[in-house]
Amino acid sequence: MLQLRSLGAEICSGSSGERSVAVAVAVAVAVAVAVAVAVAVAVAVAVAVAVAVAAAAAVAVAVAAPRASVRSSTRSAG
C-alpha cells in the first residue's frame, strides 16, 4: 500500500511526460491482469465442461450396460 502511495506521489510530482508514461504503464498492468483473469476463468469453464461431459458419458455407459446385458440374456433365453 505504501508503494502505491509513493508511486502516486511520484506520478503527481513528475512532469507531464513522466505522468503519461506512468499512467500508460499502470493501464498496461491493469490490462495484463484482466487478461490473466479472463484466461483463468476460461480455463476453469473448459475444465468444468470437460468434467460434465465425462460425467454424462459415464452415466450413459452405466445406463446402457444393464440394458445390453438384459437384451443378450433375453435373446439367449428365447
C-alpha positions in Angstrom: 0.0 0.0 0.0 2.8 2.3 0.9 4.4 1.6 -2.5 1.2 2.6 -4.3 1.1 5.9 -2.4 4.7 6.7 -3.2 4.1 5.8 -6.8 1.1 8.1 -6.8 3.1 10.9 -5.3 5.9 10.4 -7.9 3.3 10.5 -10.7 1.8 13.7 -9.3 5.1 15.4 -8.7 6.7 14.4 -12.1 6.5 16.2 -15.4 3.6 15.6 -17.7 5.7 13.2 -19.8 6.6 11.1 -16.8 3.0 11.1 -15.7 1.7 9.9 -19.0 4.3 7.1 -19.1 3.4 6.1 -15.6 -0.3 6.1 -16.5 0.4 4.1 -19.6 2.3 1.5 -17.5 -0.5 1.4 -15.0 -3.0 0.8 -17.7 -0.9 -1.9 -19.3 -0.5 -3.7 -16.0 -4.3 -3.5 -15.4 -5.0 -4.9 -18.9 -2.5 -7.7 -18.3 -4.1 -8.6 -15.0 -7.6 -8.5 -16.6 -6.4 -10.8 -19.5 -4.9 -13.2 -17.0 -8.1 -13.3 -15.0 -10.1 -13.9 -18.2 -7.8 -16.7 -19.3 -8.1 -18.3 -15.8 -11.9 -18.1 -16.0 -11.9 -19.6 -19.5 -9.7 -22.5 -18.4 -12.0 -23.1 -15.3 -15.0 -23.1 -17.6 -13.3 -25.5 -20.0 -12.4 -27.9 -17.2 -15.9 -27.7 -15.8 -17.4 -28.6 -19.3 -14.9 -31.4 -19.7 -15.9 -32.9 -16.3 -19.6 -32.5 -17.1 -19.1 -34.3 -20.5 -17.1 -37.1 -18.8 -19.8 -37.5 -16.2 -22.5 -37.6 -18.8 -20.6 -40.2 -20.7 -20.1 -42.3 -17.6 -23.8 -42.1 -16.8 -24.6 -43.1 -20.4 -22.3 -46.1 -20.2 -23.7 -47.1 -16.8 -27.3 -46.9 -18.1 -26.5 -48.7 -21.4 -24.6 -51.6 -19.8 -27.5 -53.2 -17.9 -29.8 -52.8 -21.0 -27.3 -54.6 -23.2 -26.9 -57.4 -20.7 -30.7 -57.7 -20.4 -31.1 -57.9 -24.2 -28.4 -60.6 -24.5 -30.0 -62.6 -21.7 -33.5 -62.4 -23.2 -32.1 -63.4 -26.7 -30.3 -66.4 -25.3 -33.4 -67.5 -23.3 -35.7 -67.1 -26.2 
